[in-house]
């Protein structure tokens, strides 16, 4: 299985994840993860959004695109 496929399955299973979760759980280098996430976002497979945690710090979340979910359910 390719790295981008592992990444996509991981995100799909959790719906939305942060970069820290991806690095920790999949053991992927932070820079490599960013490259793959950017490519998936450019292809509209995932979406990116910001969330504020309890301390007011902004966290980037990577979520499965609703377009992709609709295609998979069709």
N, C-alpha and C positions, 0 to 999 in steps of 0.2 A: 504494500500500500504506500502510495506517495505521501510525502509530508503534508502537502496541501489538502489531501483527502482526509488524513487524520485530524487536521485542524478543523476542517469543515464538519466532520462527524462530531467532534468534541463540542463545537459551538452549537450545532443542531440539537444535540442531546441536552444542553443546558439552556438553550434559547438565547441568552445573552451572557457574555463573560468579559472580564477585564484582561488586559495584557498580562498583569501579574499572575492571574489564575492560569493562563495559557502556559506561561513560562514555568510555573511551579508544577502543574499537573502533567504536562507533556514533555517537560525537559528540553524544550526548544530554546535556542539562543534568542535573546530579546530582539536583536537586530534582524535575525532571520524571520522571526515571527512577524515583525512589523512589515517586512517586504511582502510576505505571503498575504497578510491581512489587507495590505494596500491593493494588491492584485485582485483579491476576491471582491473588494469593495468597488474597484473599477469595472469589474464584470457584473456588478449589481447582484452578486450572490449573497453578500452580507451588507449590512448597514452599520454606520458608526454614529454614536450619539454620546453626549456628555451627561454625567450624573454627578451630583454633589453628595459626598458622604457626610456623616454626622459632624465632622470637624470643619465642613465647608470646603474641603479640597475637591477639585474637579477630577473625575475619573472617566476615562474613555471606555465605553462599552461597545463591544462588537456583537451584533445580533444577526440571526438568520433573516434574510430578506423575506417579506411576506409573499413576494412574487415567486420565489423559489418554493416556498411551502405550498402555494396553490398549485404549482406545476407538479409537485410530488404527490399531492392528493388527487390529482385529476386522473 
